[in-house]
Amino acid sequence: MNAGNILLSSNDEIIKLYSSKITSELCKYHPYILKLKKNLVGILTLLFVKSELNDEITNFNVIETKTGILGLGNKGNYIVTFKLKGKHFSFITGHLSAGDKDENFDKRVEELKEIFSNVITDKKKLKNLFYFIAGDLNFRIDLPKEKLFEICGQSDAQSINESQIMKILEKLKKYDQMNKVKQIFEGFNLSEESIKFAPTYKFTKGTSIYDNKRTPSWTDRILFKQDNNLKCKFYDTISLYISDHKPLISLFEINLY
């Protein structure tokens, strides 16, 4: 994503293709309504609702925040909020600030704080709220790439693939910046299902080989509010090779009664 993409290109055809294909696949199993379609340059947000639940949704609202180059929106977030069966829901799709320096981490934390200030205006209402944060949150593994190659038993002139990373997964988790993030936002019950997949960034496009100029990191995340009525049933990557990221998918089960 660069300034040229933002100023000159149109994603309309791509958005139409994605929306049509996903709608078609979902409706093979159940009637769904595309409730929301929003695009923030690199962030496409689609919200589908089962047709029988559509009329029960109230207080529907969308908040858009643009950041990044000149504030034009190559980064930013969408916050979609609504009420269903007496519960409040917030779905946040975001692309936070990049970079592996300390000040980059601090900026991402500030952006998350802004998101939470829009989602949770009163902590007393946290009990009746379900929230989900998904996207390229850009949190890194605090480990120099040279040290990572050393742990893997490789020189930095060699490539590392996903299978090699899986062997040292537990070691890498200790250096995940998300550990600090969860401590900072402890009062918001911020949670994530246990990671059992290799870092999602940065790959050489078209392969499962990591770019040896970067420390592999779990930049892509799906976070949620810990709640006894919510259970994550699935959390994993998808083997697609059209990007330098690997996409994530997650499935949740919520008890509303």
Secondary structure as GFF3:
##gff-version 3
##sequence-region A 1 257
A	DSSP	alpha_helix	3	8	.	.	.	ID=ss1
A	DSSP	alpha_helix	12	26	.	.	.	ID=ss2
A	DSSP	beta_strand	32	40	.	.	.	ID=ss3
A	DSSP	beta_strand	43	50	.	.	.	ID=ss4
A	DSSP	three_ten_helix	51	56	.	.	.	ID=ss5
A	DSSP	beta_strand	58	67	.	.	.	ID=ss6
A	DSSP	three_ten_helix	69	71	.	.	.	ID=ss7
A	DSSP	beta_strand	75	84	.	.	.	ID=ss8
A	DSSP	beta_strand	87	95	.	.	.	ID=ss9
A	DSSP	alpha_helix	102	119	.	.	.	ID=ss10
A	DSSP	three_ten_helix	123	128	.	.	.	ID=ss11
A	DSSP	beta_strand	129	136	.	.	.	ID=ss12
A	DSSP	alpha_helix	145	151	.	.	.	ID=ss13
A	DSSP	alpha_helix	162	166	.	.	.	ID=ss14
A	DSSP	alpha_helix	169	173	.	.	.	ID=ss15
A	DSSP	alpha_helix	178	184	.	.	.	ID=ss16
A	DSSP	three_ten_helix	186	188	.	.	.	ID=ss17
A	DSSP	beta_strand	190	191	.	.	.	ID=ss18
A	DSSP	beta_strand	220	225	.	.	.	ID=ss19
A	DSSP	beta_strand	230	237	.	.	.	ID=ss20
A	DSSP	beta_strand	248	254	.	.	.	ID=ss21
###
